[in-house]
Structure formats: C-alpha cells, structure tokens
Amino acid sequence: MHCSICHHSCMDGIMLLEKQICPSCEQKLVCIKAEDQSYFYYVWRIKQLWLN
Ligand SMILES: [Zn+2]
C-alpha cells in the first residue's frame, strides 16, 4: 500500500475515509499547528485527496 499524502509505501498505515495514510503522516496531521510551514501543504493535499 502507498500513503496517499507522501506516497511512500507503508505496511501499517491507517485508513482515513478510504485513503491510506502512513503513521508519520497521521502523526503530522494530528500534531501539526497552523503556524507550521507545512500546514497548508497538508491541508491542501488532503483537500486534493477527497476532491479526486
Ligand atoms: Zn505518508
């Protein structure tokens, strides 16, 4: 399986609304702060996932 966000292969990712998310991306999503530089990237990536 491949992570829907970072595209790395992962064995033990979680399924989030039918998308595979690796543990490190899941952690990022849980912990990320709005002032984090990658915050908007993640928000944007997730929007893309469910729009496509
Ligand atoms: Zn990932």
mmCIF file of the protein (N, C-alpha, C, O) and its ligand, coordinates in Angstrom:
data_MODEL
# 
_entry.id   MODEL 
# 
loop_
_entity.id 
_entity.type 
_entity.pdbx_number_of_molecules 
1 polymer     1 
2 non-polymer 1 
# 
_entity_poly.entity_id                      1 
_entity_poly.type                           'polypeptide(L)' 
_entity_poly.nstd_linkage                   no 
_entity_poly.nstd_monomer                   no 
_entity_poly.pdbx_seq_one_letter_code       MHCSICHHSCMDGIMLLEKQICPSCEQKLVCIKAEDQSYFYYVWRIKQLWLN 
_entity_poly.pdbx_seq_one_letter_code_can   MHCSICHHSCMDGIMLLEKQICPSCEQKLVCIKAEDQSYFYYVWRIKQLWLN 
_entity_poly.pdbx_strand_id                 A 
# 
loop_
_entity_poly_seq.entity_id 
_entity_poly_seq.num 
_entity_poly_seq.mon_id 
_entity_poly_seq.hetero 
1 1  MET n 
1 2  HIS n 
1 3  CYS n 
1 4  SER n 
1 5  ILE n 
1 6  CYS n 
1 7  HIS n 
1 8  HIS n 
1 9  SER n 
1 10 CYS n 
1 11 MET n 
1 12 ASP n 
1 13 GLY n 
1 14 ILE n 
1 15 MET n 
1 16 LEU n 
1 17 LEU n 
1 18 GLU n 
1 19 LYS n 
1 20 GLN n 
1 21 ILE n 
1 22 CYS n 
1 23 PRO n 
1 24 SER n 
1 25 CYS n 
1 26 GLU n 
1 27 GLN n 
1 28 LYS n 
1 29 LEU n 
1 30 VAL n 
1 31 CYS n 
1 32 ILE n 
1 33 LYS n 
1 34 ALA n 
1 35 GLU n 
1 36 ASP n 
1 37 GLN n 
1 38 SER n 
1 39 TYR n 
1 40 PHE n 
1 41 TYR n 
1 42 TYR n 
1 43 VAL n 
1 44 TRP n 
1 45 ARG n 
1 46 ILE n 
1 47 LYS n 
1 48 GLN n 
1 49 LEU n 
1 50 TRP n 
1 51 LEU n 
1 52 ASN n 
# 
loop_
_struct_asym.id 
_struct_asym.entity_id 
A 1 
B 2 
# 
loop_
_chem_comp.id 
_chem_comp.type 
_chem_comp.mon_nstd_flag 
ALA 'L-peptide linking' y 
ARG 'L-peptide linking' y 
ASN 'L-peptide linking' y 
ASP 'L-peptide linking' y 
CYS 'L-peptide linking' y 
GLN 'L-peptide linking' y 
GLU 'L-peptide linking' y 
GLY 'peptide linking'   y 
HIS 'L-peptide linking' y 
ILE 'L-peptide linking' y 
LEU 'L-peptide linking' y 
LYS 'L-peptide linking' y 
MET 'L-peptide linking' y 
PHE 'L-peptide linking' y 
PRO 'L-peptide linking' y 
SER 'L-peptide linking' y 
TRP 'L-peptide linking' y 
TYR 'L-peptide linking' y 
VAL 'L-peptide linking' y 
ZN  non-polymer         . 
# 
_pdbx_entity_nonpoly.entity_id   2 
_pdbx_entity_nonpoly.name        ? 
_pdbx_entity_nonpoly.comp_id     ZN 
# 
_pdbx_nonpoly_scheme.asym_id         B 
_pdbx_nonpoly_scheme.entity_id       2 
_pdbx_nonpoly_scheme.mon_id          ZN 
_pdbx_nonpoly_scheme.ndb_seq_num     1 
_pdbx_nonpoly_scheme.pdb_seq_num     101 
_pdbx_nonpoly_scheme.auth_seq_num    101 
_pdbx_nonpoly_scheme.pdb_mon_id      ZN 
_pdbx_nonpoly_scheme.auth_mon_id     ZN 
_pdbx_nonpoly_scheme.pdb_strand_id   A 
_pdbx_nonpoly_scheme.pdb_ins_code    . 
# 
loop_
_atom_site.group_PDB 
_atom_site.id 
_atom_site.type_symbol 
_atom_site.label_atom_id 
_atom_site.label_alt_id 
_atom_site.label_comp_id 
_atom_site.label_asym_id 
_atom_site.label_entity_id 
_atom_site.label_seq_id 
_atom_site.pdbx_PDB_ins_code 
_atom_site.Cartn_x 
_atom_site.Cartn_y 
_atom_site.Cartn_z 
_atom_site.occupancy 
_atom_site.B_iso_or_equiv 
_atom_site.pdbx_formal_charge 
_atom_site.auth_seq_id 
_atom_site.auth_comp_id 
_atom_site.auth_asym_id 
_atom_site.auth_atom_id 
_atom_site.pdbx_PDB_model_num 
ATOM   1   N  N  . MET A 1 1  ? 0.832   -1.199 0.000  1.00 0.00 ? 1   MET A N  1 
ATOM   2   C  CA . MET A 1 1  ? 0.000   0.000  0.000  1.00 0.00 ? 1   MET A CA 1 
ATOM   3   C  C  . MET A 1 1  ? 0.869   1.253  0.000  1.00 0.00 ? 1   MET A C  1 
ATOM   4   O  O  . MET A 1 1  ? 2.010   1.232  0.461  1.00 0.00 ? 1   MET A O  1 
ATOM   5   N  N  . HIS A 1 2  ? 0.332   2.305  -0.506 1.00 0.00 ? 2   HIS A N  1 
ATOM   6   C  CA . HIS A 1 2  ? 1.048   3.572  -0.534 1.00 0.00 ? 2   HIS A CA 1 
ATOM   7   C  C  . HIS A 1 2  ? 0.267   4.640  0.213  1.00 0.00 ? 2   HIS A C  1 
ATOM   8   O  O  . HIS A 1 2  ? -0.961  4.710  0.149  1.00 0.00 ? 2   HIS A O  1 
ATOM   9   N  N  . CYS A 1 3  ? 1.012   5.460  0.916  1.00 0.00 ? 3   CYS A N  1 
ATOM   10  C  CA . CYS A 1 3  ? 0.396   6.578  1.620  1.00 0.00 ? 3   CYS A CA 1 
ATOM   11  C  C  . CYS A 1 3  ? -0.156  7.573  0.601  1.00 0.00 ? 3   CYS A C  1 
ATOM   12  O  O  . CYS A 1 3  ? 0.502   7.888  -0.390 1.00 0.00 ? 3   CYS A O  1 
ATOM   13  N  N  . SER A 1 4  ? -1.343  8.055  0.849  1.00 0.00 ? 4   SER A N  1 
ATOM   14  C  CA . SER A 1 4  ? -1.984  8.988  -0.083 1.00 0.00 ? 4   SER A CA 1 
ATOM   15  C  C  . SER A 1 4  ? -1.378  10.378 -0.015 1.00 0.00 ? 4   SER A C  1 
ATOM   16  O  O  . SER A 1 4  ? -1.589  11.189 -0.917 1.00 0.00 ? 4   SER A O  1 
ATOM   17  N  N  . ILE A 1 5  ? -0.632  10.663 1.034  1.00 0.00 ? 5   ILE A N  1 
ATOM   18  C  CA . ILE A 1 5  ? -0.086  12.014 1.206  1.00 0.00 ? 5   ILE A CA 1 
ATOM   19  C  C  . ILE A 1 5  ? 1.366   12.083 0.745  1.00 0.00 ? 5   ILE A C  1 
ATOM   20  O  O  . ILE A 1 5  ? 1.707   12.906 -0.104 1.00 0.00 ? 5   ILE A O  1 
ATOM   21  N  N  . CYS A 1 6  ? 2.229   11.220 1.301  1.00 0.00 ? 6   CYS A N  1 
ATOM   22  C  CA . CYS A 1 6  ? 3.656   11.308 0.975  1.00 0.00 ? 6   CYS A CA 1 
ATOM   23  C  C  . CYS A 1 6  ? 4.047   10.301 -0.106 1.00 0.00 ? 6   CYS A C  1 
ATOM   24  O  O  . CYS A 1 6  ? 5.161   10.364 -0.625 1.00 0.00 ? 6   CYS A O  1 
ATOM   25  N  N  . HIS A 1 7  ? 3.167   9.389  -0.448 1.00 0.00 ? 7   HIS A N  1 
ATOM   26  C  CA . HIS A 1 7  ? 3.378   8.395  -1.494 1.00 0.00 ? 7   HIS A CA 1 
ATOM   27  C  C  . HIS A 1 7  ? 4.445   7.362  -1.176 1.00 0.00 ? 7   HIS A C  1 
ATOM   28  O  O  . HIS A 1 7  ? 4.835   6.586  -2.048 1.00 0.00 ? 7   HIS A O  1 
ATOM   29  N  N  . HIS A 1 8  ? 4.916   7.343  0.050  1.00 0.00 ? 8   HIS A N  1 
ATOM   30  C  CA . HIS A 1 8  ? 5.821   6.281  0.446  1.00 0.00 ? 8   HIS A CA 1 
ATOM   31  C  C  . HIS A 1 8  ? 5.004   5.024  0.704  1.00 0.00 ? 8   HIS A C  1 
ATOM   32  O  O  . HIS A 1 8  ? 3.839   5.084  1.098  1.00 0.00 ? 8   HIS A O  1 
ATOM   33  N  N  . SER A 1 9  ? 5.647   3.886  0.471  1.00 0.00 ? 9   SER A N  1 
ATOM   34  C  CA . SER A 1 9  ? 4.940   2.648  0.778  1.00 0.00 ? 9   SER A CA 1 
ATOM   35  C  C  . SER A 1 9  ? 4.897   2.459  2.288  1.00 0.00 ? 9   SER A C  1 
ATOM   36  O  O  . SER A 1 9  ? 5.848   2.805  2.988  1.00 0.00 ? 9   SER A O  1 
ATOM   37  N  N  . CYS A 1 10 ? 3.807   1.916  2.784  1.00 0.00 ? 10  CYS A N  1 
ATOM   38  C  CA . CYS A 1 10 ? 3.676   1.721  4.222  1.00 0.00 ? 10  CYS A CA 1 
ATOM   39  C  C  . CYS A 1 10 ? 2.927   0.427  4.490  1.00 0.00 ? 10  CYS A C  1 
ATOM   40  O  O  . CYS A 1 10 ? 2.042   0.030  3.733  1.00 0.00 ? 10  CYS A O  1 
ATOM   41  N  N  . MET A 1 11 ? 3.300   -0.215 5.576  1.00 0.00 ? 11  MET A N  1 
ATOM   42  C  CA . MET A 1 11 ? 2.718   -1.504 5.926  1.00 0.00 ? 11  MET A CA 1 
ATOM   43  C  C  . MET A 1 11 ? 1.570   -1.356 6.905  1.00 0.00 ? 11  MET A C  1 
ATOM   44  O  O  . MET A 1 11 ? 0.590   -2.099 6.850  1.00 0.00 ? 11  MET A O  1 
ATOM   45  N  N  . ASP A 1 12 ? 1.698   -0.391 7.801  1.00 0.00 ? 12  ASP A N  1 
ATOM   46  C  CA . ASP A 1 12 ? 0.749   -0.334 8.910  1.00 0.00 ? 12  ASP A CA 1 
ATOM   47  C  C  . ASP A 1 12 ? 0.050   1.018  8.982  1.00 0.00 ? 12  ASP A C  1 
ATOM   48  O  O  . ASP A 1 12 ? -0.204  1.546  10.064 1.00 0.00 ? 12  ASP A O  1 
ATOM   49  N  N  . GLY A 1 13 ? -0.251  1.556  7.834  1.00 0.00 ? 13  GLY A N  1 
ATOM   50  C  CA . GLY A 1 13 ? -0.953  2.834  7.835  1.00 0.00 ? 13  GLY A CA 1 
ATOM   51  C  C  . GLY A 1 13 ? -2.393  2.673  8.265  1.00 0.00 ? 13  GLY A C  1 
ATOM   52  O  O  . GLY A 1 13 ? -2.897  1.558  8.401  1.00 0.00 ? 13  GLY A O  1 
ATOM   53  N  N  . ILE A 1 14 ? -3.037  3.779  8.471  1.00 0.00 ? 14  ILE A N  1 
ATOM   54  C  CA . ILE A 1 14 ? -4.455  3.754  8.819  1.00 0.00 ? 14  ILE A CA 1 
ATOM   55  C  C  . ILE A 1 14 ? -5.266  4.112  7.587  1.00 0.00 ? 14  ILE A C  1 
ATOM   56  O  O  . ILE A 1 14 ? -4.752  4.720  6.648  1.00 0.00 ? 14  ILE A O  1 
ATOM   57  N  N  . MET A 1 15 ? -6.533  3.734  7.596  1.00 0.00 ? 15  MET A N  1 
ATOM   58  C  CA . MET A 1 15 ? -7.442  4.134  6.536  1.00 0.00 ? 15  MET A CA 1 
ATOM   59  C  C  . MET A 1 15 ? -8.245  5.325  7.042  1.00 0.00 ? 15  MET A C  1 
ATOM   60  O  O  . MET A 1 15 ? -8.880  5.270  8.095  1.00 0.00 ? 15  MET A O  1 
ATOM   61  N  N  . LEU A 1 16 ? -8.199  6.396  6.269  1.00 0.00 ? 16  LEU A N  1 
ATOM   62  C  CA . LEU A 1 16 ? -8.945  7.589  6.646  1.00 0.00 ? 16  LEU A CA 1 
ATOM   63  C  C  . LEU A 1 16 ? -9.853  7.930  5.475  1.00 0.00 ? 16  LEU A C  1 
ATOM   64  O  O  . LEU A 1 16 ? -9.385  8.350  4.417  1.00 0.00 ? 16  LEU A O  1 
ATOM   65  N  N  . LEU A 1 17 ? -11.142 7.748  5.667  1.00 0.00 ? 17  LEU A N  1 
ATOM   66  C  CA . LEU A 1 17 ? -12.116 7.963  4.594  1.00 0.00 ? 17  LEU A CA 1 
ATOM   67  C  C  . LEU A 1 17 ? -11.681 7.274  3.300  1.00 0.00 ? 17  LEU A C  1 
ATOM   68  O  O  . LEU A 1 17 ? -11.684 7.870  2.223  1.00 0.00 ? 17  LEU A O  1 
ATOM   69  N  N  . GLU A 1 18 ? -11.309 6.002  3.442  1.00 0.00 ? 18  GLU A N  1 
ATOM   70  C  CA . GLU A 1 18 ? -10.925 5.147  2.313  1.00 0.00 ? 18  GLU A CA 1 
ATOM   71  C  C  . GLU A 1 18 ? -9.576  5.502  1.710  1.00 0.00 ? 18  GLU A C  1 
ATOM   72  O  O  . GLU A 1 18 ? -9.226  4.987  0.648  1.00 0.00 ? 18  GLU A O  1 
ATOM   73  N  N  . LYS A 1 19 ? -8.809  6.369  2.361  1.00 0.00 ? 19  LYS A N  1 
ATOM   74  C  CA . LYS A 1 19 ? -7.461  6.681  1.897  1.00 0.00 ? 19  LYS A CA 1 
ATOM   75  C  C  . LYS A 1 19 ? -6.455  6.110  2.883  1.00 0.00 ? 19  LYS A C  1 
ATOM   76  O  O  . LYS A 1 19 ? -6.648  6.136  4.099  1.00 0.00 ? 19  LYS A O  1 
ATOM   77  N  N  . GLN A 1 20 ? -5.359  5.587  2.303  1.00 0.00 ? 20  GLN A N  1 
ATOM   78  C  CA . GLN A 1 20 ? -4.308  5.029  3.135  1.00 0.00 ? 20  GLN A CA 1 
ATOM   79  C  C  . GLN A 1 20 ? -3.374  6.141  3.595  1.00 0.00 ? 20  GLN A C  1 
ATOM   80  O  O  . GLN A 1 20 ? -2.856  6.900  2.776  1.00 0.00 ? 20  GLN A O  1 
ATOM   81  N  N  . ILE A 1 21 ? -3.160  6.236  4.891  1.00 0.00 ? 21  ILE A N  1 
ATOM   82  C  CA . ILE A 1 21 ? -2.273  7.260  5.451  1.00 0.00 ? 21  ILE A CA 1 
ATOM   83  C  C  . ILE A 1 21 ? -1.222  6.563  6.303  1.00 0.00 ? 21  ILE A C  1 
ATOM   84  O  O  . ILE A 1 21 ? -1.567  5.762  7.172  1.00 0.00 ? 21  ILE A O  1 
ATOM   85  N  N  . CYS A 1 22 ? 0.061   6.855  6.069  1.00 0.00 ? 22  CYS A N  1 
ATOM   86  C  CA . CYS A 1 22 ? 1.115   6.208  6.849  1.00 0.00 ? 22  CYS A CA 1 
ATOM   87  C  C  . CYS A 1 22 ? 1.188   6.812  8.250  1.00 0.00 ? 22  CYS A C  1 
ATOM   88  O  O  . CYS A 1 22 ? 0.708   7.922  8.478  1.00 0.00 ? 22  CYS A O  1 
ATOM   89  N  N  . PRO A 1 23 ? 1.791   6.075  9.188  1.00 0.00 ? 23  PRO A N  1 
ATOM   90  C  CA . PRO A 1 23 ? 1.843   6.560  10.575 1.00 0.00 ? 23  PRO A CA 1 
ATOM   91  C  C  . PRO A 1 23 ? 2.490   7.931  10.717 1.00 0.00 ? 23  PRO A C  1 
ATOM   92  O  O  . PRO A 1 23 ? 2.048   8.736  11.537 1.00 0.00 ? 23  PRO A O  1 
ATOM   93  N  N  . SER A 1 24 ? 3.539   8.214  9.927  1.00 0.00 ? 24  SER A N  1 
ATOM   94  C  CA . SER A 1 24 ? 4.198   9.515  10.094 1.00 0.00 ? 24  SER A CA 1 
ATOM   95  C  C  . SER A 1 24 ? 3.309   10.653 9.607  1.00 0.00 ? 24  SER A C  1 
ATOM   96  O  O  . SER A 1 24 ? 3.287   11.725 10.213 1.00 0.00 ? 24  SER A O  1 
ATOM   97  N  N  . CYS A 1 25 ? 2.584   10.432 8.531  1.00 0.00 ? 25  CYS A N  1 
ATOM   98  C  CA . CYS A 1 25 ? 1.659   11.476 8.068  1.00 0.00 ? 25  CYS A CA 1 
ATOM   99  C  C  . CYS A 1 25 ? 0.488   11.624 9.034  1.00 0.00 ? 25  CYS A C  1 
ATOM   100 O  O  . CYS A 1 25 ? 0.001   12.730 9.269  1.00 0.00 ? 25  CYS A O  1 
ATOM   101 N  N  . GLU A 1 26 ? 0.051   10.524 9.581  1.00 0.00 ? 26  GLU A N  1 
ATOM   102 C  CA . GLU A 1 26 ? -1.035  10.590 10.554 1.00 0.00 ? 26  GLU A CA 1 
ATOM   103 C  C  . GLU A 1 26 ? -0.606  11.431 11.745 1.00 0.00 ? 26  GLU A C  1 
ATOM   104 O  O  . GLU A 1 26 ? -1.357  12.278 12.229 1.00 0.00 ? 26  GLU A O  1 
ATOM   105 N  N  . GLN A 1 27 ? 0.635   11.180 12.218 1.00 0.00 ? 27  GLN A N  1 
ATOM   106 C  CA . GLN A 1 27 ? 1.173   11.957 13.320 1.00 0.00 ? 27  GLN A CA 1 
ATOM   107 C  C  . GLN A 1 27 ? 1.202   13.442 12.976 1.00 0.00 ? 27  GLN A C  1 
ATOM   108 O  O  . GLN A 1 27 ? 0.818   14.293 13.779 1.00 0.00 ? 27  GLN A O  1 
ATOM   109 N  N  . LYS A 1 28 ? 1.664   13.731 11.768 1.00 0.00 ? 28  LYS A N  1 
ATOM   110 C  CA . LYS A 1 28 ? 1.738   15.122 11.332 1.00 0.00 ? 28  LYS A CA 1 
ATOM   111 C  C  . LYS A 1 28 ? 0.361   15.770 11.353 1.00 0.00 ? 28  LYS A C  1 
ATOM   112 O  O  . LYS A 1 28 ? 0.196   16.900 11.813 1.00 0.00 ? 28  LYS A O  1 
ATOM   113 N  N  . LEU A 1 29 ? -0.617  15.037 10.848 1.00 0.00 ? 29  LEU A N  1 
ATOM   114 C  CA . LEU A 1 29 ? -1.964  15.593 10.776 1.00 0.00 ? 29  LEU A CA 1 
ATOM   115 C  C  . LEU A 1 29 ? -2.530  15.867 12.160 1.00 0.00 ? 29  LEU A C  1 
ATOM   116 O  O  . LEU A 1 29 ? -3.271  16.826 12.375 1.00 0.00 ? 29  LEU A O  1 
ATOM   117 N  N  . VAL A 1 30 ? -2.159  14.996 13.090 1.00 0.00 ? 30  VAL A N  1 
ATOM   118 C  CA . VAL A 1 30 ? -2.685  15.151 14.439 1.00 0.00 ? 30  VAL A CA 1 
ATOM   119 C  C  . VAL A 1 30 ? -1.990  16.304 15.162 1.00 0.00 ? 30  VAL A C  1 
ATOM   120 O  O  . VAL A 1 30 ? -2.620  17.058 15.904 1.00 0.00 ? 30  VAL A O  1 
ATOM   121 N  N  . CYS A 1 31 ? -0.683  16.427 14.934 1.00 0.00 ? 31  CYS A N  1 
ATOM   122 C  CA . CYS A 1 31 ? 0.129   17.351 15.735 1.00 0.00 ? 31  CYS A CA 1 
ATOM   123 C  C  . CYS A 1 31 ? 0.377   18.692 15.078 1.00 0.00 ? 31  CYS A C  1 
ATOM   124 O  O  . CYS A 1 31 ? 0.808   19.639 15.737 1.00 0.00 ? 31  CYS A O  1 
ATOM   125 N  N  . ILE A 1 32 ? 0.114   18.780 13.804 1.00 0.00 ? 32  ILE A N  1 
ATOM   126 C  CA . ILE A 1 32 ? 0.543   19.970 13.071 1.00 0.00 ? 32  ILE A CA 1 
ATOM   127 C  C  . ILE A 1 32 ? -0.204  21.221 13.558 1.00 0.00 ? 32  ILE A C  1 
ATOM   128 O  O  . ILE A 1 32 ? -1.390  21.183 13.884 1.00 0.00 ? 32  ILE A O  1 
ATOM   129 N  N  . LYS A 1 33 ? 0.529   22.302 13.589 1.00 0.00 ? 33  LYS A N  1 
ATOM   130 C  CA . LYS A 1 33 ? -0.036  23.576 14.023 1.00 0.00 ? 33  LYS A CA 1 
ATOM   131 C  C  . LYS A 1 33 ? -0.234  24.488 12.815 1.00 0.00 ? 33  LYS A C  1 
ATOM   132 O  O  . LYS A 1 33 ? 0.463   24.362 11.808 1.00 0.00 ? 33  LYS A O  1 
ATOM   133 N  N  . ALA A 1 34 ? -1.165  25.381 12.925 1.00 0.00 ? 34  ALA A N  1 
ATOM   134 C  CA . ALA A 1 34 ? -1.475  26.277 11.811 1.00 0.00 ? 34  ALA A CA 1 
ATOM   135 C  C  . ALA A 1 34 ? -0.278  27.142 11.430 1.00 0.00 ? 34  ALA A C  1 
ATOM   136 O  O  . ALA A 1 34 ? -0.157  27.565 10.280 1.00 0.00 ? 34  ALA A O  1 
ATOM   137 N  N  . GLU A 1 35 ? 0.606   27.406 12.392 1.00 0.00 ? 35  GLU A N  1 
ATOM   138 C  CA . GLU A 1 35 ? 1.768   28.236 12.083 1.00 0.00 ? 35  GLU A CA 1 
ATOM   139 C  C  . GLU A 1 35 ? 2.913   27.416 11.487 1.00 0.00 ? 35  GLU A C  1 
ATOM   140 O  O  . GLU A 1 35 ? 3.927   27.974 11.066 1.00 0.00 ? 35  GLU A O  1 
ATOM   141 N  N  . ASP A 1 36 ? 2.752   26.106 11.451 1.00 0.00 ? 36  ASP A N  1 
ATOM   142 C  CA . ASP A 1 36 ? 3.772   25.258 10.847 1.00 0.00 ? 36  ASP A CA 1 
ATOM   143 C  C  . ASP A 1 36 ? 3.826   25.515 9.341  1.00 0.00 ? 36  ASP A C  1 
ATOM   144 O  O  . ASP A 1 36 ? 2.798   25.679 8.683  1.00 0.00 ? 36  ASP A O  1 
ATOM   145 N  N  . GLN A 1 37 ? 5.056   25.547 8.813  1.00 0.00 ? 37  GLN A N  1 
ATOM   146 C  CA . GLN A 1 37 ? 5.218   25.854 7.392  1.00 0.00 ? 37  GLN A CA 1 
ATOM   147 C  C  . GLN A 1 37 ? 4.527   24.831 6.492  1.00 0.00 ? 37  GLN A C  1 
ATOM   148 O  O  . GLN A 1 37 ? 4.032   25.180 5.421  1.00 0.00 ? 37  GLN A O  1 
ATOM   149 N  N  . SER A 1 38 ? 4.492   23.581 6.919  1.00 0.00 ? 38  SER A N  1 
ATOM   150 C  CA . SER A 1 38 ? 3.911   22.559 6.058  1.00 0.00 ? 38  SER A CA 1 
ATOM   151 C  C  . SER A 1 38 ? 2.410   22.386 6.277  1.00 0.00 ? 38  SER A C  1 
ATOM   152 O  O  . SER A 1 38 ? 1.780   21.557 5.621  1.00 0.00 ? 38  SER A O  1 
ATOM   153 N  N  . TYR A 1 39 ? 1.846   23.150 7.180  1.00 0.00 ? 39  TYR A N  1 
ATOM   154 C  CA . TYR A 1 39 ? 0.421   23.017 7.493  1.00 0.00 ? 39  TYR A CA 1 
ATOM   155 C  C  . TYR A 1 39 ? -0.454  23.174 6.251  1.00 0.00 ? 39  TYR A C  1 
ATOM   156 O  O  . TYR A 1 39 ? -1.336  22.357 5.987  1.00 0.00 ? 39  TYR A O  1 
ATOM   157 N  N  . PHE A 1 40 ? -0.195  24.224 5.506  1.00 0.00 ? 40  PHE A N  1 
ATOM   158 C  CA . PHE A 1 40 ? -1.053  24.482 4.354  1.00 0.00 ? 40  PHE A CA 1 
ATOM   159 C  C  . PHE A 1 40 ? -0.854  23.439 3.265  1.00 0.00 ? 40  PHE A C  1 
ATOM   160 O  O  . PHE A 1 40 ? -1.772  23.108 2.514  1.00 0.00 ? 40  PHE A O  1 
ATOM   161 N  N  . TYR A 1 41 ? 0.383   22.927 3.202  1.00 0.00 ? 41  TYR A N  1 
ATOM   162 C  CA . TYR A 1 41 ? 0.632   21.851 2.261  1.00 0.00 ? 41  TYR A CA 1 
ATOM   163 C  C  . TYR A 1 41 ? -0.216  20.637 2.616  1.00 0.00 ? 41  TYR A C  1 
ATOM   164 O  O  . TYR A 1 41 ? -0.827  20.031 1.736  1.00 0.00 ? 41  TYR A O  1 
ATOM   165 N  N  . TYR A 1 42 ? -0.260  20.284 3.868  1.00 0.00 ? 42  TYR A N  1 
ATOM   166 C  CA . TYR A 1 42 ? -1.039  19.117 4.280  1.00 0.00 ? 42  TYR A CA 1 
ATOM   167 C  C  . TYR A 1 42 ? -2.529  19.346 4.089  1.00 0.00 ? 42  TYR A C  1 
ATOM   168 O  O  . TYR A 1 42 ? -3.248  18.465 3.618  1.00 0.00 ? 42  TYR A O  1 
ATOM   169 N  N  . VAL A 1 43 ? -2.973  20.503 4.449  1.00 0.00 ? 43  VAL A N  1 
ATOM   170 C  CA . VAL A 1 43 ? -4.390  20.808 4.265  1.00 0.00 ? 43  VAL A CA 1 
ATOM   171 C  C  . VAL A 1 43 ? -4.752  20.722 2.781  1.00 0.00 ? 43  VAL A C  1 
ATOM   172 O  O  . VAL A 1 43 ? -5.795  20.191 2.398  1.00 0.00 ? 43  VAL A O  1 
ATOM   173 N  N  . TRP A 1 44 ? -3.855  21.261 1.970  1.00 0.00 ? 44  TRP A N  1 
ATOM   174 C  CA . TRP A 1 44 ? -4.091  21.243 0.536  1.00 0.00 ? 44  TRP A CA 1 
ATOM   175 C  C  . TRP A 1 44 ? -4.084  19.818 -0.001 1.00 0.00 ? 44  TRP A C  1 
ATOM   176 O  O  . TRP A 1 44 ? -4.939  19.452 -0.808 1.00 0.00 ? 44  TRP A O  1 
ATOM   177 N  N  . ARG A 1 45 ? -3.120  19.012 0.446  1.00 0.00 ? 45  ARG A N  1 
ATOM   178 C  CA . ARG A 1 45 ? -3.019  17.626 -0.001 1.00 0.00 ? 45  ARG A CA 1 
ATOM   179 C  C  . ARG A 1 45 ? -4.301  16.867 0.346  1.00 0.00 ? 45  ARG A C  1 
ATOM   180 O  O  . ARG A 1 45 ? -4.821  16.103 -0.467 1.00 0.00 ? 45  ARG A O  1 
ATOM   181 N  N  . ILE A 1 46 ? -4.791  17.085 1.539  1.00 0.00 ? 46  ILE A N  1 
ATOM   182 C  CA . ILE A 1 46 ? -5.965  16.352 1.993  1.00 0.00 ? 46  ILE A CA 1 
ATOM   183 C  C  . ILE A 1 46 ? -7.195  16.774 1.200  1.00 0.00 ? 46  ILE A C  1 
ATOM   184 O  O  . ILE A 1 46 ? -8.040  15.949 0.853  1.00 0.00 ? 46  ILE A O  1 
ATOM   185 N  N  . LYS A 1 47 ? -7.280  18.048 0.924  1.00 0.00 ? 47  LYS A N  1 
ATOM   186 C  CA . LYS A 1 47 ? -8.396  18.501 0.087  1.00 0.00 ? 47  LYS A CA 1 
ATOM   187 C  C  . LYS A 1 47 ? -8.345  17.830 -1.285 1.00 0.00 ? 47  LYS A C  1 
ATOM   188 O  O  . LYS A 1 47 ? -9.366  17.400 -1.822 1.00 0.00 ? 47  LYS A O  1 
ATOM   189 N  N  . GLN A 1 48 ? -7.123  17.749 -1.842 1.00 0.00 ? 48  GLN A N  1 
ATOM   190 C  CA . GLN A 1 48 ? -6.974  17.107 -3.148 1.00 0.00 ? 48  GLN A CA 1 
ATOM   191 C  C  . GLN A 1 48 ? -7.422  15.647 -3.081 1.00 0.00 ? 48  GLN A C  1 
ATOM   192 O  O  . GLN A 1 48 ? -8.065  15.140 -4.001 1.00 0.00 ? 48  GLN A O  1 
ATOM   193 N  N  . LEU A 1 49 ? -7.075  14.982 -1.985 1.00 0.00 ? 49  LEU A N  1 
ATOM   194 C  CA . LEU A 1 49 ? -7.409  13.560 -1.858 1.00 0.00 ? 49  LEU A CA 1 
ATOM   195 C  C  . LEU A 1 49 ? -8.905  13.340 -1.984 1.00 0.00 ? 49  LEU A C  1 
ATOM   196 O  O  . LEU A 1 49 ? -9.350  12.427 -2.681 1.00 0.00 ? 49  LEU A O  1 
ATOM   197 N  N  . TRP A 1 50 ? -9.669  14.168 -1.318 1.00 0.00 ? 50  TRP A N  1 
ATOM   198 C  CA . TRP A 1 50 ? -11.103 13.905 -1.295 1.00 0.00 ? 50  TRP A CA 1 
ATOM   199 C  C  . TRP A 1 50 ? -11.861 14.599 -2.417 1.00 0.00 ? 50  TRP A C  1 
ATOM   200 O  O  . TRP A 1 50 ? -13.052 14.363 -2.623 1.00 0.00 ? 50  TRP A O  1 
ATOM   201 N  N  . LEU A 1 51 ? -11.159 15.447 -3.128 1.00 0.00 ? 51  LEU A N  1 
ATOM   202 C  CA . LEU A 1 51 ? -11.794 16.033 -4.302 1.00 0.00 ? 51  LEU A CA 1 
ATOM   203 C  C  . LEU A 1 51 ? -11.659 15.105 -5.504 1.00 0.00 ? 51  LEU A C  1 
ATOM   204 O  O  . LEU A 1 51 ? -12.519 15.077 -6.384 1.00 0.00 ? 51  LEU A O  1 
ATOM   205 N  N  . ASN A 1 52 ? -10.568 14.348 -5.526 1.00 0.00 ? 52  ASN A N  1 
ATOM   206 C  CA . ASN A 1 52 ? -10.304 13.485 -6.679 1.00 0.00 ? 52  ASN A CA 1 
ATOM   207 C  C  . ASN A 1 52 ? -10.955 12.121 -6.531 1.00 0.00 ? 52  ASN A C  1 
ATOM   208 O  O  . ASN A 1 52 ? -10.828 11.276 -7.417 1.00 0.00 ? 52  ASN A O  1 
HETATM 209 ZN ZN . ZN  B 2 .  ? 2.705   9.394  4.427  1.00 0.00 2 101 ZN  A ZN 1 
# 
